[in-house]
Amino acid sequence: MSNNNKNLAIIIPAYKTEYLEQTFESFVNQTVKKFVIYVGDDNSPNNVKEIVDKFANTLNIVYKRFDENLGSVSLTKQWERCINLSHEQWIWLFSDDDIVSRTAVENFYNAVENKPNSQLFKFFTKIINDDGKEVTLFFDKTNKKIDKISPQYYLDKRLAHDRFRSYMVEYVFHRQLFEQNKFVDFPLAWAADDATWIKYSLANGGIDIIPDYVYWRYSGNNISSDKLNSHIVEKKLLAIEMYVNWLKKQNKNKLVLDNKLLIRWTVAEVASMFEDRLLLEKYIFNTYKDCFKENEIKDGLRHYYKVKRRAKILKFAKTFIGR
């Protein structure tokens, strides 16, 4: 296939293969085929190329197998070297297990035409499970019918855990924006996407919305659902600490950092990796004593316990009263 008029690079840093065919199929079904897919095989033990070869006649795919497994060391560096395989004007960093609406690419180009000065776009998202079935969410606030998300709105909603989802796969950004800013680097890229979108949206004056969908898969095979591996937990905790410190250093003339929201976010993120309440509190006080006042930490813990009790009551009500 010719690369003429293909200004969109879809970047897939590949390692897992369980859902990769479904990912490719969702791009085969696109109403507009103006894109090139770049697959960066992170020295996977799985046969990524075998799946890529199945789509050689239906998709414009550039495949590269790397000699070093970089994703286990720095996921953001793996993303960057995969992007460096491409040269197109627009970059869509995707994944090896998610899928897209059949009109996603078409609506991306429509959005670029309607907002020619923007360099950062975001699709709406829905969550699917292992079987590809949509997961119904309570009072979802992610897909509001708005045209633009400001950096402050994004930060506040993410810190508030206000049912506002954000991943990596639903964003498309201009190469110039990437070259000037790269990715913020945290272990496992945990919270690195949030930091990156804050940085990019500040440079772009916000995030412009594409009214179409990316379907993000929540399965037992991604780090979002892995809370048992001690090595991963250790890296997540370090990433959370680095993100808090990163936010504290941001330009206060551009963003207002609400300490109450930040400590509540921090406690909730850390608590998901602790089963023992005393160990959780000891870790929070020891790790964040220089970032927050004692009364702020206590408020964050109280708020977390309150939310947790409320969730238990709601679960009980659904079980015994009915949904």
Helices and strands as residue ranges (DSSP letters): E 8-14, H 20-28, E 36-41, H 48-54, E 61-65, H 75-83, E 90-93, E 99-100, H 104-114, E 120-128, E 148-149, H 151-159, E 171-174, H 175-181, G 187-189, H 192-204, E 207-217, G 223-225, H 230-248, H 259-271, H 277-288, H 294-320
